[in-house]
Amino acid sequence: MRKYRRGRVWYIDYRSPKTGRRVRRKVGKSKKDADLALAEIQRLIFKGEYFGVVERKKVIFDKLCEEYLTYCKTHNEFQTHRRKKGIIKRLLNSFHGKLISQITAHDVERYKGLRRSEVSPASVNRELACLKHMFTLAVHWQYLGDNPLRLVKNFKEPPGRTRYLTKEEEEVLLINCADHIKPIVIMALETGMRKGEILNLKWSEVDMIAGIIRIEKAKNNKKRILPINGKLYNLLISMKCDAGNEYVFAHKNGKPCRDIRNGFKAALRRAGIGNFRFHDLRHTFGSRLAMKNVDIRMIQELLGQKTIAMTIRYSHLPIKSLREAVDKLHSEDYNDPGKWHKCGTNAKDEKSVPAKR
C-alpha cells in the first residue's frame, strides 16, 4: 500500500480486501490529499469495508422479523415473546417486503402518525421500542452500518392510572366473584403479583413453612420473594388441602387457568364497579402500602419494579392524606406570636429589620 506521483498527479496503490487484486486510484494534484486518501483506505480495510462502501447483506424486513423473534424466544420470557409477536405482525403490515436498508426515519414517522390515529401513544411507543431494538440488532449483526431510527422520538405519554379499590369496593367485588376467580383476586390484592405470575404460580414455589412465595420467572428475568400474610396463608392452606395439581390455580383436569378475563369482567359488572382492570389490583396493593407509609424502596422490591420511577406511579395518596399535609401549615409554631414576626421573620431577628424612615 503506497502513494506515488506521475507527472503532477498523485495516485494511491493498494490491494482490494474483497478480491485481492491490485488497485490504483487517481487522487489529484495534492500530496496531502493522497496522504488522506491512503489513510482512509487503511481505516476502511481495517474495519472490513471497501473504498467507502459498506458491503452488507441485502436483508428484507420479513427476514429480520423472523430472526428477531428467534432472538426474543431465547432471551425473553414467554409473555414478552408473545407480546412482541403481536407487535411484529402489525409492523409487517407496513414494512412487508422492503429491504431494511431502504427503511428510513421518515417511513417510521409516517407509521407513527398512522398508528396514533388508531391506538394510544403508549401503544405506539411500545411498537417503536420493538422496531428500534430490531434495527439495533441489525447493526450488531452487521446487516446495517447505522441505525436510522435512533433519532425517532417517542410520543409523550399521559400520567399513569390512579385507579385502585376502596375497602367497600373490595368487599362487594369479592362477594360477586365466581369460586374460581375469588382466590386469584385475593392473591393479587395481598401480594401485588402480576396476572401472569399468579396464573403460572406452582405449588413448588410456595413455601408454607417459611411463609414465602418464590417467583422463579418474574418480569425482567428477575427472581422475587414475597411474604405470605395471614389472610393469604389461610386461603392457601384451604386450597392446598384439596389440591393435587402442579399449579396453584388450576382447573379440575389439572391444567392451569390461562384466561380469566371474562370471569373477572362479569364479577365487576355484578359488583357495579367501572373503569377497573385486573392490573389495577396490583395498583391497589402498591397504593395501600404507600398509604401506610411503607418505604418506597420496599414497595419497589415487593412489586418487582425495575426503576423507582415506575414504583412512584403506584403510590398515589388519597385527598385525605394530602389535606393532612396541608393542615400542617397551621402548626402551633406558626400561630405562636412569640416565635414568628407578623411579617414572617423570626422574632429573634426583629432587630435586624431596618427601621422605617
C-alpha positions in Angstrom: 0.0 0.0 0.0 1.6 3.3 -1.1 1.2 6.6 -2.8 3.1 7.8 -5.9 3.1 10.6 -8.4 3.0 10.6 -12.2 3.7 14.0 -13.6 1.7 16.3 -11.5 -1.0 13.8 -10.4 -0.9 11.7 -7.2 -2.1 8.1 -7.0 -2.7 5.5 -4.3 -1.9 1.8 -4.8 -3.3 -1.0 -2.6 -4.8 -4.5 -2.8 -8.6 -4.9 -2.6 -9.6 -6.8 0.6 -12.5 -8.3 -1.3 -10.7 -9.7 -4.4 -7.0 -9.5 -3.5 -6.4 -7.6 -6.8 -4.1 -4.6 -7.0 -6.0 -1.3 -7.3 -4.6 2.1 -8.4 -6.7 5.2 -7.9 -6.1 8.7 -9.0 -6.4 11.3 -6.2 -5.4 14.7 -7.5 -2.6 17.1 -7.6 -2.2 17.5 -3.9 0.2 15.2 -1.9 -1.8 16.0 1.2 -5.0 14.7 -0.4 -3.1 11.5 -1.4 -2.0 11.0 2.3 -5.6 11.5 3.5 -7.0 9.1 0.9 -4.4 6.4 1.7 -5.1 6.8 5.5 -8.9 6.5 4.8 -8.3 3.3 2.8 -6.3 1.8 5.6 -9.1 2.6 8.1 -11.8 1.1 5.9 -9.8 -2.0 5.2 -9.2 -2.4 8.9 -13.0 -2.2 9.5 -13.7 -4.7 6.8 -15.1 -2.1 4.4 -14.1 -1.4 0.8 -13.4 2.1 -0.5 -16.1 3.9 1.5 -18.9 1.5 0.5 -20.1 -0.9 3.2 -20.6 -4.4 1.9 -23.8 -5.5 3.6 -26.2 -8.3 3.0 -29.5 -7.3 1.4 -31.9 -8.3 4.1 -35.7 -7.8 3.8 -37.7 -6.7 6.8 -39.6 -10.1 6.9 -36.3 -11.9 7.4 -35.2 -9.5 10.2 -38.5 -10.1 11.9 -38.0 -13.8 11.8 -34.5 -13.7 13.2 -35.6 -11.2 15.9 -38.4 -13.4 17.1 -35.9 -16.3 17.4 -33.7 -14.0 19.4 -36.6 -13.0 21.7 -37.6 -16.6 22.3 -34.1 -17.2 23.7 -33.7 -14.0 25.7 -37.3 -13.1 26.8 -40.0 -14.6 28.9 -43.0 -16.3 27.2 -45.3 -13.4 27.8 -42.8 -10.9 26.4 -42.2 -13.1 23.3 -45.9 -13.4 22.7 -46.4 -9.7 23.0 -43.6 -8.9 20.5 -45.1 -11.4 18.1 -48.3 -9.3 18.0 -46.3 -6.1 17.5 -44.3 -7.6 14.7 -47.4 -8.7 13.0 -48.6 -5.1 12.9 -45.2 -3.9 11.7 -45.2 -6.3 8.8 -48.4 -4.7 7.5 -46.4 -1.5 6.9 -42.9 -2.8 6.0 -43.5 -6.2 4.4 -41.1 -6.9 1.5 -38.9 -3.9 2.0 -35.2 -4.0 2.4 -34.2 -2.8 5.8 -31.6 -0.6 4.2 -34.4 1.2 2.5 -36.5 1.9 5.6 -35.8 5.5 6.7 -36.7 7.6 9.8 -39.3 9.3 7.6 -41.0 6.0 6.8 -41.2 5.3 10.6 -42.6 8.8 11.2 -45.4 8.1 8.8 -46.0 4.8 10.6 -46.2 6.7 13.9 -48.9 9.0 12.5 -51.0 6.2 11.1 -50.8 4.1 14.3 -51.5 7.2 16.5 -54.9 7.6 14.8 -55.8 4.0 15.8 -54.2 3.5 19.3 -52.9 5.3 22.3 -49.5 7.0 22.5 -48.3 4.3 24.9 -49.2 1.5 22.4 -47.3 3.3 19.6 -44.3 3.8 21.9 -44.2 0.0 22.6 -44.2 -0.7 18.9 -41.4 1.9 18.3 -39.3 0.4 21.1 -39.6 -3.0 19.4 -38.7 -1.6 16.0 -35.7 0.3 17.3 -34.4 -2.8 19.1 -34.7 -4.7 15.8 -32.6 -2.2 14.0 -30.1 -2.0 16.8 -29.6 -5.8 16.5 -29.4 -5.4 12.7 -26.4 -3.2 13.2 -24.9 -5.7 15.7 -25.5 -8.5 13.2 -23.8 -6.3 10.5 -26.8 -6.1 8.3 -26.7 -2.3 8.6 -23.9 0.2 9.1 -26.0 2.5 11.3 -29.4 2.6 13.0 -31.6 5.2 11.0 -34.2 5.1 13.8 -32.0 6.3 16.7 -33.3 9.9 16.4 -37.0 8.9 16.1 -38.7 10.2 19.2 -41.5 8.6 21.2 -44.8 10.2 21.9 -45.3 11.9 25.3 -47.5 9.6 27.4 -50.2 10.8 29.8 -49.7 10.1 33.6 -50.3 6.6 34.8 -53.7 5.4 36.1 -54.6 6.2 39.7 -57.4 3.7 39.9 -57.5 1.4 43.0 -60.1 -0.3 45.0 -61.6 1.2 48.2 -62.3 -1.2 51.0 -66.0 -1.1 50.2 -65.4 -1.9 46.6 -63.2 -4.8 47.5 -65.9 -6.4 49.7 -68.5 -6.0 47.0 -66.1 -7.4 44.3 -65.2 -10.5 46.4 -68.8 -11.2 47.1 -69.6 -11.2 43.3 -66.6 -13.2 42.2 -67.1 -16.8 41.0 -65.5 -19.5 43.1 -62.5 -20.0 40.7 -62.0 -16.2 40.4 -62.1 -15.1 44.0 -58.8 -16.8 45.2 -57.0 -15.2 42.2 -58.3 -11.8 43.1 -57.3 -12.2 46.8 -53.8 -13.3 45.7 -53.4 -10.2 43.6 -54.6 -7.9 46.4 -52.4 -9.5 49.1 -49.2 -9.8 47.0 -49.3 -7.3 44.1 -48.3 -10.1 41.7 -48.9 -9.7 38.0 -51.7 -11.7 36.4 -49.2 -13.9 34.5 -47.2 -14.5 37.7 -50.3 -15.6 39.5 -51.7 -17.9 36.8 -48.2 -19.6 36.3 -47.6 -20.0 40.1 -46.7 -23.6 41.1 -47.0 -25.2 44.5 -43.3 -25.8 44.4 -42.8 -22.0 44.6 -45.0 -21.7 47.7 -43.2 -22.4 50.9 -45.8 -22.6 53.6 -43.3 -23.3 56.4 -41.2 -20.2 55.7 -44.3 -18.3 54.7 -43.0 -17.0 51.4 -43.6 -17.3 47.7 -40.6 -17.6 45.4 -41.4 -16.3 41.9 -38.8 -18.0 39.7 -39.8 -16.4 36.4 -40.8 -12.8 37.0 -40.8 -9.9 34.5 -37.3 -8.7 33.5 -35.9 -12.2 34.3 -35.6 -11.4 38.0 -36.5 -13.8 40.8 -38.6 -12.4 43.6 -39.6 -13.4 47.1 -42.9 -12.3 48.6 -44.0 -12.8 52.2 -47.4 -14.6 52.8 -49.6 -12.6 55.2 -52.2 -14.2 57.5 -55.2 -13.8 55.1 -53.3 -15.3 52.2 -51.9 -18.1 54.4 -55.4 -19.3 55.4 -56.5 -19.2 51.8 -53.5 -21.2 50.6 -53.9 -23.8 53.4 -57.6 -24.4 52.4 -56.6 -24.7 48.7 -53.6 -27.0 49.5 -55.8 -29.5 51.2 -58.0 -30.0 48.1 -55.2 -29.7 45.6 -53.2 -32.4 43.8 -52.1 -30.2 40.9 -48.8 -28.7 39.9 -50.3 -25.3 39.6 -51.9 -23.3 42.4 -54.7 -22.1 40.2 -55.8 -25.0 38.0 -58.9 -26.5 36.5 -60.3 -29.8 37.7 -58.3 -31.6 34.9 -55.1 -30.2 36.3 -54.4 -27.7 33.5 -53.5 -24.2 34.7 -56.0 -21.3 34.4 -54.9 -19.2 31.4 -57.8 -16.8 30.7 -59.9 -15.3 33.5 -60.8 -12.1 31.6 -64.5 -12.9 31.1 -64.9 -14.2 34.6 -63.3 -11.1 36.1 -65.4 -8.7 33.9 -68.5 -10.5 35.0 -67.6 -10.0 38.6 -67.0 -6.3 38.1 -70.3 -6.0 36.3 -72.3 -7.7 39.0 -70.5 -5.5 41.6 -71.2 -2.3 39.7 -67.5 -1.4 39.6 -66.5 0.6 36.5 -63.2 1.8 35.0 -61.3 -1.1 36.5 -58.8 -3.7 35.1 -57.2 -6.7 36.7 -53.9 -4.9 36.7 -55.4 -2.3 39.0 -55.5 -4.9 41.8 -51.7 -4.7 41.7 -52.1 -0.9 41.7 -54.3 -1.2 44.8 -51.6 -3.3 46.6 -49.0 -0.7 46.0 -51.2 2.3 46.8 -52.3 0.8 50.1 -48.7 0.2 51.1 -47.9 3.8 50.3 -50.8 5.0 52.4 -49.4 3.0 55.3 -46.1 5.0 54.9 -44.2 1.9 53.8 -40.8 3.0 52.4 -40.9 3.4 48.6 -37.8 1.2 48.1 -39.6 -1.6 49.9 -42.7 -1.1 47.7 -40.4 -1.3 44.7 -38.9 -4.6 45.9 -42.3 -6.1 46.6 -43.7 -5.1 43.3 -40.6 -6.2 41.4 -40.3 -2.9 39.6 -37.2 -2.2 37.6 -36.9 1.5 38.4 -38.1 3.7 41.3 -39.9 5.9 38.8 -42.2 3.1 37.9 -43.0 2.5 41.6 -44.0 6.1 42.2 -46.9 5.5 39.9 -48.3 3.0 42.4 -48.0 5.4 45.4 -50.8 7.9 44.7 -52.3 9.2 48.0 -55.9 10.0 48.6 -57.1 13.5 49.1 -57.4 12.9 52.9 -53.6 12.4 53.1 -52.9 15.5 51.0 -55.2 17.5 53.2 -53.4 16.4 56.3 -50.1 17.5 54.8 -51.5 21.0 54.1 -53.1 21.3 57.5 -49.6 21.1 59.0 -49.2 24.7 57.9 -51.4 25.6 60.9 -49.0 24.3 63.5 -48.5 25.8 66.9 -45.2 27.4 65.9 -46.8 29.2 63.1 -49.6 30.6 65.2 -47.3 31.5 68.2 -46.7 35.3 68.0 -43.8 34.8 70.3 -41.9 32.8 67.7 -42.9 34.4 64.4 -43.0 38.1 63.4 -46.1 39.4 61.8 -44.3 39.9 58.6 -43.0 36.3 58.6 -39.5 36.8 60.0 -38.4 35.1 63.2 -38.9 37.3 66.3 -35.3 37.0 67.5 -34.2 38.6 64.2 -36.5 41.6 64.6 -33.6 43.9 65.5 -32.0 43.2 62.1 -35.0 44.7 60.2 -34.2 48.3 59.1 -36.3 50.9 60.8 -38.8 52.9 58.7 -37.7 56.4 57.9 
